[in-house]
């Protein structure tokens, strides 16, 4: 309980005024008078003022030894920047908000590091810091604290770092090389099988098309021959009908044929005459 008649809350702080142990008021920066006994025997409430610092503060979390996802022990130092944004929650919901920030960041760092490989940690510290901040900021808001930053300051490795990295990287590179080789072989075999199937399909289509064209050509030739024979027979029939109706045309045709044969020196003509046998 304050023994003075007044209390001053400085800038950057808030005062939590407790009356007889109960939270009564949040005091903004300024001067405040405390209750005083005006006459002997008067009962004066017990008033306490608890000051809460709202300024940004730094918390150094040192020497946290954690196993990474690939079972490498890492000792990490983390610098955390935070500030109180709700003084009532910070004082009422947890026993000591600074200790709570320390433990929450520590646990968040353990969870994040345990999910990352050594190479990922070394090549991307920012990702580690972002993971820790994202993990803890929601929790800290529940007791009135804002986590501003949670930066990984130092990473300490047991033994020779190069030996550790060489073992990790060698194993990783070997696994990656085997995976690439297997994938390349599978892709090559798949490509060869596809090419072969395509070539066979094209050849089969060519054979089918060739057979079809040959069959169509043969059918067309037969059709033309048949039409020519039919036409020739039709012409012969027409000529025979004309000769039957006009015998003189047939005789004229014979004479034309004889004339054509007579013009050929190699032709031989044999003409037979009817023999008349005398009557007895």
FIMITI-782034 format. One record per atom (N, C-alpha, C): x, y, z; residue in three letters. Coordinates in steps of 0.02 Angstrom, whole numbers, plus 50000, padded with zeros to 5 digits. Layout:
XYZALA
...
This chain:
500424994050000UNK
500005000050000UNK
500445006250000UNK
500255011249957UNK
500645017349953UNK
500595021250018UNK
501155024050041UNK
501175027750104UNK
501135035250091UNK
501125037450028UNK
501105044550012UNK
500395046749998UNK
500285053249994UNK
499635055949982UNK
499465056449908UNK
499955055549866UNK
499835055949795UNK
500295051049758UNK
500105049849695UNK
500505045349654UNK
500535048449584UNK
501105047549552UNK
501205050149484UNK
501325044349436UNK
500925044049383UNK
501025039049330UNK
501395042449273UNK
501985040049257UNK
502395043249206UNK
502175041049135UNK
502375045049085UNK
502225043349015UNK
502545036648998UNK
502185032748959UNK
502425026048941UNK
502225020748992UNK
501875022649044UNK
501645018049095UNK
500885018649103UNK
500595013749134UNK
499915014149158UNK
499915011949231UNK
499455014749269UNK
499405012749339UNK
498755008949351UNK
498815003049380UNK
498214999249398UNK
498065000649472UNK
497505003949483UNK
497315006149551UNK
496875000749582UNK
497114997749636UNK
496754992649673UNK
496494995649738UNK
495874994649751UNK
495564996949814UNK
495354990749853UNK
495644990049912UNK
495514984149954UNK
495604977749914UNK
496124977549871UNK
496294971549834UNK
495904970549769UNK
495444975049753UNK
495054974349691UNK
495274979749641UNK
495304977649578UNK
495494982449526UNK
494934987649520UNK
495134993949526UNK
494634999349527UNK
494685003649465UNK
495295004849440UNK
495375009649386UNK
496055008849353UNK
496075010349287UNK
496705010649251UNK
496895018049246UNK
497465019849274UNK
497675026749278UNK
498125028449219UNK
497925033649181UNK
498335036249127UNK
498905040449158UNK
499405042149118UNK
499945046349145UNK
499675052749176UNK
499935054449236UNK
499705060449271UNK
499805059749346UNK
499535064849384UNK
499595064949457UNK
498915063149487UNK
498935058749537UNK
498315056449569UNK
498405056849645UNK
497875059149679UNK
497885059349753UNK
497605052749780UNK
497895050549834UNK
497665044449867UNK
497225046349927UNK
496765041949944UNK
496335043450002UNK
496765044350065UNK
496545048950109UNK
496905049950172UNK
496405050450229UNK
496635048950289UNK
496205049150348UNK
496095056450367UNK
495455058450370UNK
495295065450385UNK
495215066750460UNK
495055061550497UNK
494985062350569UNK
495195055750602UNK
495385055950664UNK
495615049850698UNK
495065044450699UNK
495275038450685UNK
494815032850686UNK
494445031750622UNK
494505036250574UNK
494165035250510UNK
494475029450471UNK
494035025250444UNK
494295019650404UNK
494435022050333UNK
495055021050310UNK
495265023050243UNK
495385016650202UNK
495095016150142UNK
495215010150101UNK
495955009250086UNK
496165003150084UNK
496855001650065UNK
496925002249990UNK
497335006949966UNK
497415008249895UNK
498125006549874UNK
498175002349824UNK
498825000749794UNK
498815002849721UNK
499365005249695UNK
499435006849624UNK
500025002849597UNK
499874998649548UNK
500384994449516UNK
500544997549449UNK
501174999049438UNK
501375002149375UNK
501544996749323UNK
501294997849263UNK
501424993149207UNK
501764997049152UNK
502344994549131UNK
502744997849079UNK
502474995849010UNK
502265000748970UNK
501994999448904UNK
502515000248848UNK
503115002048866UNK
503635003148816UNK
503884996448787UNK
504164996948726UNK
504444991048695UNK
505034988548735UNK
505064982048745UNK
505604979148786UNK
505934973448747UNK
506524971648770UNK
506904966348737UNK
507024960648786UNK
506934954548762UNK
507034948648802UNK
507494943948764UNK
508054942248795UNK
508554937948762UNK
508474930748789UNK
508304926248743UNK
508214919148761UNK
508824915448737UNK
509234913148784UNK
509904910348767UNK
509924902848775UNK
510374899948735UNK
510604893148746UNK
510064887748744UNK
509584888248698UNK
509084883048691UNK
509334877648644UNK
509464871748671UNK
509714866348629UNK
509134862248603UNK
509084861748537UNK
508504858748504UNK
508744854048449UNK
508394848448439UNK
508544843948385UNK
508154845948322UNK
508494846348266UNK
508174848048203UNK
507804841848176UNK
507474842748119UNK
507104837148089UNK
507574831548067UNK
508214833248050UNK
508684828048032UNK
509154826148090UNK
508914827248152UNK
509234824848213UNK
509924827848226UNK
509994834248212UNK
510604837948227UNK
510454842548286UNK
510874842148339UNK
510764846448397UNK
511004853548383UNK
510564858348393UNK
510724865348379UNK
510574869348442UNK
511044873748460UNK
510934878348515UNK
510784885248486UNK
510214888048505UNK
509974894148473UNK
509864899648525UNK
510034905748506UNK
509884911748545UNK
509384916048508UNK
508864918148542UNK
508324921948511UNK
508224928548548UNK
508194933948510UNK
508044940448539UNK
507314942048523UNK
506924943348575UNK
506214944748567UNK
506074951948588UNK
505704955548547UNK
505474962248563UNK
504724962048574UNK
504494964848629UNK
503784964648644UNK
503584970848682UNK
502934971848688UNK
502674977148730UNK
501974975148755UNK
501794978148812UNK
501134976848841UNK
500634981548807UNK
500094978648781UNK
499564982748750UNK
498924982748791UNK
498864978148837UNK
498284977848881UNK
498544976648952UNK
498644982048991UNK
498944981249057UNK
498524977049105UNK
497874977449099UNK
497444973449143UNK
497534965949129UNK
497514963949065UNK
497614956949048UNK
498314954549068UNK
498814958749058UNK
499504956749075UNK
499584955449149UNK
499234959149191UNK
499304958349264UNK
498814953349293UNK
498224952649260UNK
497694948549290UNK
497684941349265UNK
497894940149202UNK
497804933549172UNK
498404928949181UNK
498994931649192UNK
499584927449204UNK
499954930149265UNK
500334925749297UNK
500684927849358UNK
501254932649341UNK
501614931349287UNK
502174935649267UNK
502214935449191UNK
501994940849159UNK
501954940749086UNK
502644940349053UNK
503164942749084UNK
503834942149055UNK
504054934849053UNK
503944931249109UNK
504114924149110UNK
503694920349059UNK
503064922449051UNK
502634919049003UNK
502864920148931UNK
503084926248916UNK
503354927548849UNK
503964923248837UNK
504394922748887UNK
505004918648881UNK
504834911348864UNK
504374908448902UNK
504214901348891UNK
503844900348825UNK
503404904948805UNK
503044904148742UNK
503514904548683UNK
503984909248683UNK
504454909748628UNK
504914903648626UNK
505114901348684UNK
505544895448689UNK
505194889348658UNK
504564888248675UNK
504204882548649UNK
504074883248574UNK
503924889348552UNK
503814890548480UNK
504454889048441UNK
505034891048468UNK
505674889648435UNK
505794882148431UNK
505634878548482UNK
505734871348481UNK
505294868048428UNK
504664870148425UNK
504214867248375UNK
504454868848304UNK
504664874948293UNK
504874876948226UNK
505524873448205UNK
506014873348248UNK
506654870148232UNK
506574862648222UNK
506144859648261UNK
506044852448255UNK
505734850448188UNK
505424855248154UNK
505104853748089UNK
505554855548030UNK
506154858348043UNK
506594860547989UNK
507234856547988UNK
507524855747929UNK
508174852447923UNK
508724857547937UNK
509324855047949UNK
509894859447963UNK
510024864047904UNK
509994861447843UNK
510124865647785UNK
509604871147779UNK
508974869547791UNK
508444874647787UNK
508554880047839UNK
508784878247898UNK
508904883247950UNK
509474887847930UNK
510014884947903UNK
510594889047885UNK
510454893647826UNK
510054891247778UNK
509944895147717UNK
509354899947724UNK
508944899147776UNK
508364903447781UNK
508184904747854UNK
508604908747886UNK
508464910547956UNK
507834914747962UNK
507704918747911UNK
507104922947914UNK
506474918747920UNK
506464912947885UNK
505884908547890UNK
505794906047961UNK
506354904347995UNK
506324902148064UNK
506034907548108UNK
506284913748100UNK
506034919248141UNK
505294920548128UNK
505084920148064UNK
504384921248048UNK
503944915748078UNK
504184909548077UNK
503794904048106UNK
503704904948181UNK
504234906948215UNK
504184908048288UNK
503694913648303UNK
503754919248267UNK
503314924948279UNK
502584923048265UNK
502454919548210UNK
501764917648193UNK
501484912848245UNK
501904908648272UNK
501674903648321UNK
501494906848388UNK
501874912048409UNK
501804914648477UNK
501354920748481UNK
501274924548426UNK
500924930948432UNK
500184930048450UNK
499874924848426UNK
499174923748444UNK
499084921948518UNK
499564918048543UNK
499534916048614UNK
499644922048660UNK
500144926148644UNK
500314931748687UNK
499754937048688UNK
499374937548633UNK
498824942348632UNK
498304940648686UNK
498274934348705UNK
497784932348756UNK
497944935148825UNK
498564936948838UNK
498724939948903UNK
498994947148895UNK
498774950348840UNK
498894957548833UNK
499584959648810UNK
499954955148778UNK
500634956748756UNK
500674955948681UNK
500994960748648UNK
501114960448576UNK
501844958648564UNK
501964953048528UNK
502644951148510UNK
502814954748445UNK
503294959148446UNK
503474963148388UNK
503954959448343UNK
504464956448371UNK
504964952748333UNK
505204946848375UNK
505424941548340UNK
505744935848373UNK
506294933548327UNK
506874936648332UNK
507424935548285UNK
507924930448312UNK
508124925848268UNK
508644921048286UNK
509314924648282UNK
509654925448338UNK
510284929148340UNK
510874924648325UNK
510924919048359UNK
511494914548351UNK
511264907448344UNK
511634903548304UNK
511544896348299UNK
512214893148315UNK
512234888848365UNK
512854885648387UNK
512784878148376UNK
513284875148342UNK
513254868048326UNK
513804864348365UNK
513654858348386UNK
514164854348421UNK
514684851848371UNK
515324851848391UNK
515854849248348UNK
515984853748289UNK
516224850648236UNK
516404854248176UNK
515794854948131UNK
515594861248119UNK
515004862448077UNK
515084859548008UNK
515684860047979UNK
515784857647911UNK
515674850147906UNK
515914846447959UNK
515804839247958UNK
515064837547961UNK
514704841148004UNK
513984839948010UNK
513644841447943UNK
513814847247915UNK
513494849147852UNK
513664844247796UNK
514304842047794UNK
514504837347742UNK
514104830847746UNK
514004828247806UNK
513614822047813UNK
512894823047791UNK
512614828547813UNK
511914829947795UNK
511834831047720UNK
512274835247693UNK
512214836947622UNK
512374831047578UNK
512874826947599UNK
513044821047559UNK
512464816247554UNK
512154814947611UNK
511574810447612UNK
511004813247570UNK
510894819747577UNK
510344822847541UNK
510474822847466UNK
511104824647447UNK
511264824847376UNK
511234817847344UNK
511444812747382UNK
511414805947356UNK
510694803947344UNK
510264805447392UNK
509554803747385UNK
509254807447325UNK
509424813847318UNK
509164817747262UNK
509414815047195UNK
510064813147192UNK
510334810547130UNK
509994803947111UNK
509884799647160UNK
509544793247146UNK
508834794447122UNK
508504799347152UNK
507824800847132UNK
507804803547061UNK
508274808047045UNK
508294810946978UNK
508444805546926UNK
508924801046943UNK
509104795646896UNK
508504791146883UNK
508154789246937UNK
507574784846929UNK
507024788346888UNK
506924794746901UNK
506414798446864UNK
506594799046790UNK
507254800246776UNK
507474800946707UNK
507394794346670UNK
507574788846703UNK
507514782346671UNK
506784780746656UNK
506354782146703UNK
505634780846693UNK
505354785146636UNK
505574791446634UNK
505344795946580UNK
505584793446512UNK
506224791246510UNK
506504788846446UNK
506134782646422UNK
506014777846467UNK
505664771746448UNK
504944773346426UNK
504634777946461UNK
503944779746441UNK
503944782946372UNK
504444787246358UNK
504484790546293UNK
504614785546238UNK
505074780846250UNK
505214775746200UNK
504594771446186UNK
504244769546239UNK
503644765446230UNK
503104769346191UNK
503044775746206UNK
502554779846170UNK
502734780546096UNK
503384781746083UNK
503614782446014UNK
503504775945975UNK
503664770346006UNK
503584763945972UNK
502854762545957UNK
502424763846006UNK
501714762745996UNK
501444767245941UNK
501694773445939UNK
501464778145887UNK
501684775745818UNK
502324773545813UNK
502574771145748UNK
502174765045724UNK
502034760445770UNK
501644754445752UNK
500944756345730UNK
500654761245765UNK
499984763445747UNK
499964766745678UNK
500484770945664UNK
500524774145598UNK
500624768945543UNK
501064763945556UNK
501194758745506UNK
500554754645492UNK
500194752945545UNK
499574749145538UNK
499064753245498UNK
499014759745514UNK
498544763945477UNK
498744764345403UNK
499424764645390UNK
499654764745320UNK
499474758445283UNK
499564752645316UNK
499384746345283UNK
498634745945269UNK
498234748045316UNK
497514747845306UNK
497314752445248UNK
497624758545247UNK
497454763345194UNK
497674760745126UNK
498274757545123UNK
498524754845060UNK
498064749245034UNK
497864744845079UNK
497404739445060UNK
496744742245035UNK
496494747345069UNK
495864750345049UNK
495904753544980UNK
496464757244968UNK
496544760444903UNK
496614755344847UNK
496994749844860UNK
497074744644809UNK
496404741344793UNK
496014740044845UNK
495354737044834UNK
494904741644795UNK
494924748144812UNK
494504752944775UNK
494724753444702UNK
495394753444689UNK
495644753844620UNK
495434747644580UNK
495484741744610UNK
495294735644576UNK
494554735544560UNK
494154737744609UNK
493434737944598UNK
493254742844543UNK
493604748644541UNK
493474753644489UNK
493664750944420UNK
494234747344415UNK
494444744444350UNK
493934739344326UNK
493694735144372UNK
493194730144353UNK
492554733544330UNK
492364738944366UNK
491754742444347UNK
491814745444277UNK
492414748444261UNK
492514751444195UNK
492494746044141UNK
492834740244154UNK
492824734844105UNK
492124732344093UNK
491754731544147UNK
491064729044140UNK
490634733944100UNK
490714740444114UNK
490334745444078UNK
490534745444004UNK
491194744543989UNK
491424744243919UNK
491124738243883UNK
491124732443915UNK
490844726343885UNK
490094727143873UNK
489764730043922UNK
489034731143913UNK
488904735843855UNK
489314741143851UNK
489224745943796UNK
489364742743728UNK
489894738443725UNK
490044735043662UNK
489484730343642UNK
489224726643690UNK
488664722143675UNK
488054726043653UNK
487944731843684UNK
487374736043665UNK
487444738443593UNK
488074740343574UNK
488204742643506UNK
488094736943455UNK
488364730943472UNK
488274725143428UNK
487544723343418UNK
487174723843474UNK
486464722243469UNK
486104727243424UNK
486314733743431UNK
485994738843389UNK
486174737743315UNK
486804735743301UNK
487014734543232UNK
486644728443203UNK
486604723243244UNK
486254717243220UNK
485524718843205UNK
485214722943246UNK
484514724743235UNK
484444728843171UNK
484944733443160UNK
484914737543098UNK
485024733143036UNK
485504728343038UNK
485624723942981UNK
485014719642967UNK
484684717543021UNK
484084713243011UNK
483534717142977UNK
483454723342993UNK
482934727442962UNK
483114729642892UNK
483764730642879UNK
483994733142813UNK
484554728642788UNK
484414723042753UNK
484934718442728UNK
485434721842683UNK
485224727142650UNK
485694730642605UNK
486274733642644UNK
486144735642707UNK
486674738342749UNK
487194733042763UNK
486964726942774UNK
487434721442787UNK
487854720142724UNK
487524720342664UNK
487894719242602UNK
488404724742591UNK
488194731042609UNK
488654736742602UNK
489254735942649UNK
489114733542708UNK
489664732442757UNK
490144727142731UNK
489884721942698UNK
490304716642671UNK
490754719442617UNK
490454723642574UNK
490854726442519UNK
491404730942547UNK
491244734942598UNK
491754739142628UNK
492314735042657UNK
492134729542688UNK
492644725142717UNK
493074722042663UNK
492754719942608UNK
493134717042552UNK
493594722242522UNK
493354728542517UNK
493774733842490UNK
494384735142534UNK
494274734942599UNK
494824736042646UNK
495324730342642UNK
495084724242634UNK
495534718542629UNK
495904718542562UNK
495564721142510UNK
495884721342444UNK
496464726242442UNK
496444731042483UNK
496994735942485UNK
497604733142519UNK
497534727442551UNK
498094724342587UNK
498384719042541UNK
499034720042520UNK
499344715342473UNK
499444708442502UNK
499474708042567UNK
499604701542599UNK
498964697642611UNK
498404701042599UNK
497764697742614UNK
497604692742559UNK
497274687442574UNK
497064682342527UNK
496314681642532UNK
495984682142478UNK
495264681642477UNK
495054675142441UNK
494614671542470UNK
494354665442440UNK
493614666242432UNK
493404666342371UNK
492684667442357UNK
492414660942327UNK
491914658342356UNK
491604652142332UNK
491004653642288UNK
490904649742232UNK
490314650642187UNK
489874644342193UNK
489254645342189UNK
488784639642190UNK
488864635342127UNK
488904628842135UNK
488974624242079UNK
488274621642061UNK
488104622441997UNK
487454619941974UNK
487544612941945UNK
487234608341972UNK
487274601441947UNK
486724600541893UNK
486914598541832UNK
486414597741778UNK
485914592241797UNK
485324593441776UNK
484784588641788UNK
484874582641743UNK
484724577141769UNK
484784571041730UNK
484164570241687UNK
